Structure formats: structure tokens, C-alpha cells
């Protein structure tokens, strides 16, 4: 163990000093697992409880997560797909990231449009780009892709062009030494 490791606060200390205690209180009755992060707290909620958890976070007077900044997905390949909700409280000026993991054989989760109207377009984009279906979505029409393309998801790692896109990006990064 180095001296820096000994001085680094534990995960428990980081969570205690964050908004996690208030989030934990607001999510009473919802299974939630915290993870400390550099910018905010990450909270993992099971798919069958995600809308109930998001609604509790929005309606809690102390937290007041009234702004859905972004909804996106992360392709974990054989482990499924994470749906990621980036929340912000305008009044409290704090952030929270909420994740729910979908198994690869069931990429379906309830829509968050009943919590934030802004989830409409984010969910439609996630449906097209990752293949995640949002149960109960009021308008699941495509935004970006032709309507007849239903079996190709451009942001998934198994997309046929993914390897070409990686190769095209090689050598694009800045060198570490100035020219």
C-alpha cells in the first residue's frame, strides 16, 4: 500500500459525504445499490423498480431531481445493456446518475415518460441506437433511422460497422509530446 492509498478515503466515506444518505432515504422501499463516482453518486436500481425509483427521486422535496439531463445506454455485450439516467436538481444544484441493467435476452424496461416528458425523445433514440424497448412509451416511432430498419443498432458493439469505425479512429488522438 502506498502513502497515497492510505490517504484516499474509503468508498463508504465518499458516499457518506455525498448526497447518498438523502438518496437512500428517498428510495425507501426500492432496491438501490450506491457507487461513488468522481462527479456524483451512481445508483443501481433493478429494472422492475426503475420508474418507481425515478419518481421518488423527482418528488422528494429535499432532492428534487426535476431535470432529466440525459438518458443513454451502455452496451456491456454478453452482460446486457445498462440504461443510464443523468439527473439534475435545479434548486439543489446536485447531480445523480441512475443505472439499470437489462439482461441481453430481455432489453425491455418501463418508460420514464410518466416522470419526465423529456424522456420521450431520449428513449426513442435509445430504442433505435441500442435496441432497448421502453414498455408503455407513448410514441415509439423512429427519430433517426428509416422505419424499415429494425434489426441493426448502430451504437451496439456487435454492429457490423463497429470494427470499421474503430479502425477509422486509430491515430486520431493527439500525441503526448508537443510537435
C-alpha positions in Angstrom: 0.0 0.0 0.0 1.4 3.4 -1.0 1.1 6.5 1.1 -1.4 7.9 -1.4 -3.6 4.7 -1.0 -3.6 5.2 2.8 -4.7 8.8 2.4 -7.5 8.0 -0.1 -10.9 8.0 1.6 -12.9 4.7 1.5 -15.9 4.2 -0.6 -18.1 4.4 2.5 -16.6 7.7 3.5 -17.1 9.1 0.0 -20.8 8.0 0.0 -21.4 9.4 3.5 -20.0 12.8 2.4 -22.2 12.8 -0.8 -26.0 13.1 -1.3 -26.2 9.3 -0.9 -27.8 9.4 2.6 -30.7 11.6 1.2 -31.0 9.4 -1.9 -31.1 6.3 0.3 -33.9 7.9 2.4 -35.9 8.9 -0.7 -35.6 5.4 -2.2 -37.0 3.7 0.9 -38.7 0.5 -0.4 -36.7 0.5 -3.6 -33.7 -1.8 -4.0 -30.8 0.5 -4.7 -27.0 0.0 -4.6 -24.7 3.0 -4.5 -21.4 3.5 -6.1 -19.1 6.5 -5.5 -18.0 8.4 -8.6 -15.8 11.4 -9.3 -18.7 13.8 -10.1 -21.7 12.4 -8.4 -23.1 9.2 -6.9 -24.2 6.3 -9.2 -27.2 4.4 -8.0 -28.1 1.0 -9.4 -31.8 0.1 -9.4 -33.3 -3.1 -10.8 -35.4 -2.7 -14.0 -38.7 -3.7 -12.4 -38.3 -0.8 -9.8 -36.7 1.9 -12.0 -39.7 4.1 -12.6 -40.8 3.9 -9.0 -37.2 4.9 -8.0 -37.0 7.8 -10.6 -40.4 9.1 -9.5 -39.3 9.1 -5.8 -36.1 11.0 -6.7 -38.1 13.6 -8.6 -40.8 14.0 -6.0 -38.6 14.1 -2.9 -38.6 17.7 -1.6 -35.0 17.7 -0.4 -33.5 16.2 -3.6 -36.0 17.5 -6.2 -34.4 15.9 -9.3 -36.6 17.8 -11.6 -34.4 17.7 -14.7 -33.6 14.7 -16.8 -30.3 15.9 -18.4 -29.7 12.8 -20.5 -30.8 9.2 -20.9 -28.4 6.9 -22.7 -27.2 3.3 -22.8 -24.0 1.3 -22.4 -23.5 -1.9 -24.3 -21.9 -4.4 -21.9 -22.0 -7.1 -24.6 -22.7 -10.5 -23.0 -23.8 -8.9 -19.8 -26.6 -6.9 -21.4 -27.2 -3.2 -21.6 -27.3 -0.5 -18.9 -29.9 2.2 -19.3 -28.3 5.3 -17.7 -30.4 8.3 -16.4 -28.4 11.5 -15.7 -30.5 13.6 -13.2 -30.0 17.2 -12.0 -31.8 19.2 -9.4 -32.1 22.9 -10.5 -32.9 24.1 -6.9 -30.4 21.9 -5.1 -27.7 22.1 -7.8 -26.7 18.5 -7.5 -26.3 15.6 -9.9 -27.2 11.9 -9.7 -26.6 9.0 -12.2 -29.1 6.2 -12.1 -28.4 2.9 -13.9 -30.5 -0.2 -14.5 -29.0 -3.3 -16.1 -31.1 -5.2 -18.7 -30.2 -8.8 -19.5 -29.2 -9.5 -23.1 -32.2 -11.7 -23.7 -34.7 -9.0 -22.5 -33.9 -5.4 -23.4 -37.2 -4.1 -22.2 -37.8 -1.6 -19.4 -40.8 0.6 -18.4 -40.8 4.1 -19.9 -39.8 7.1 -17.8 -42.1 9.5 -19.8 -44.6 9.5 -16.9 -41.9 11.0 -14.7 -40.2 13.4 -17.2 -41.8 14.3 -20.6 -38.2 14.8 -21.9 -37.7 11.0 -21.7 -39.8 10.7 -24.8 -37.0 11.6 -27.3 -34.2 10.1 -25.3 -36.0 6.7 -25.1 -36.8 6.8 -28.8 -33.1 7.4 -29.6 -32.0 4.6 -27.2 -34.5 2.3 -28.9 -33.1 3.0 -32.4 -29.4 3.1 -31.4 -29.3 0.2 -28.9 -32.4 -1.9 -29.4 -33.8 -1.2 -25.9 -37.7 -1.2 -25.8 -39.5 1.1 -23.4 -42.7 -0.5 -22.3 -45.6 1.9 -22.4 -43.8 4.6 -24.4 -46.5 7.0 -25.9 -44.8 7.4 -29.3 -42.2 4.8 -30.2 -41.7 6.0 -33.8 -38.1 6.2 -35.1 -36.4 9.6 -34.9 -33.2 8.9 -36.8 -33.3 5.6 -38.7 -35.6 4.6 -41.5 -38.7 2.8 -40.2 -37.9 -0.5 -42.0 -34.6 -0.9 -40.2 -35.5 -2.8 -37.0 -32.6 -5.3 -36.7 -29.5 -3.1 -36.8 -28.5 -0.9 -33.8 -25.6 1.5 -34.7 -24.3 2.1 -31.2 -24.1 -1.6 -30.1 -20.7 -3.2 -30.1 -21.9 -6.0 -32.3 -23.0 -3.6 -35.1 -21.4 -4.7 -38.4 -19.7 -1.4 -38.9 -18.3 -1.1 -35.4 -14.9 -2.6 -36.3 -14.5 -0.2 -39.3 -15.4 2.8 -37.1 -12.7 1.8 -34.5 -10.1 1.4 -37.3 -11.0 4.8 -38.8 -10.4 6.4 -35.4 -6.9 4.9 -34.9 -4.2 7.5 -35.0 -6.6 10.4 -34.5 -5.7 11.1 -30.9 -3.2 13.9 -30.0 0.3 12.8 -29.3 1.5 13.3 -25.8 4.5 15.3 -26.9 4.1 18.8 -28.5 5.1 18.9 -32.1 
